Amino acid sequence: MCMPMKVLQTEVSEDIYEGFLLTARRKKLTLKEALQQAVLLWTAQNYPVEADPFLQLKPVKFRVAVSADEIDRALYGGSR
């Protein structure tokens, strides 16, 4: 199943364009690939942490008390 795509378009100065094009070429990327990476990086850096659903999870109470050492032994084996 393909996700619908959107087109982003803007104007930049000649200097910004040339610098971006040079960097994309050095990394052997097309302008399209470089722009997709740039948008993804910008979004990740500016995404509000409060909106992250993972950070909204509440602690879970276990029915049996388990110490951190027991969890470490189960995950990593032996004693640490």
N, C-alpha and C positions, 0 to 999 in steps of 0.2 A: 504494500500500500504506500503510495507516494504522498508526501505532504505537499499541499499547495505552496507554491513559492511566491514571494513578493519581490518586487524590483525596488531597489534603493538608488536614488540618484541625487547628486549634489554638485556644486561647483567648488573648486579649490584653486588656489593660486598656482601659477606655473611652477614655482619653487617646490611647493608641497607635492604636486603631481610628479615632477621629475625625481624627487627624493624617494617617493613611494614606488615609482616604477623601477628605479635603480635597485632598491632594496628587494623588491619582488623578484627581479631578474637574478640577483645574486643568490637568492634562496631557491631559484629555479621554480618559481611559482608564476602562474598567470595573474593578471590584475584581479580577475574574479576570485581566485583562490585566496590571494592576499587580503582582499577586501572582506571576504567571508571570515577569515581568521581575525582581522582587525575588529570587526563588529562583534564577534563572539568574545574576544578578549575584553573589549570595552564594556560589554554587557555584564560579563562575569565580575569585573572590577567595580562596577557601579550598581550591581543588584543589591537592594536593601536586605541586610541580614535578617531583619525582623520578618521578612516575607518568606524566608526559607522554611518549608514545611518540616524539614528534618529537625530544625532547632525548636519547633513547637511541640515535639514529643515530650510526654510527661514520664517521669521515672516509673518503672514497674516494680511492684512489690512481689518478691518470690515467696512461695509457701514455706520453703525451707531456707534457713539462714546459710549462706555460703560466703566464705571469706575470700578475699582477693588472692590469697596464697593458693587456695583450692582451685580457683579459676585458672591461675597461672599454671599449676601442675597439669590441669586438664588440657590446656591449650598448648603448652610448651614441653610437658613431660618433665619428670624429675624435679629436683628442687633448684631454685635459683638463688 
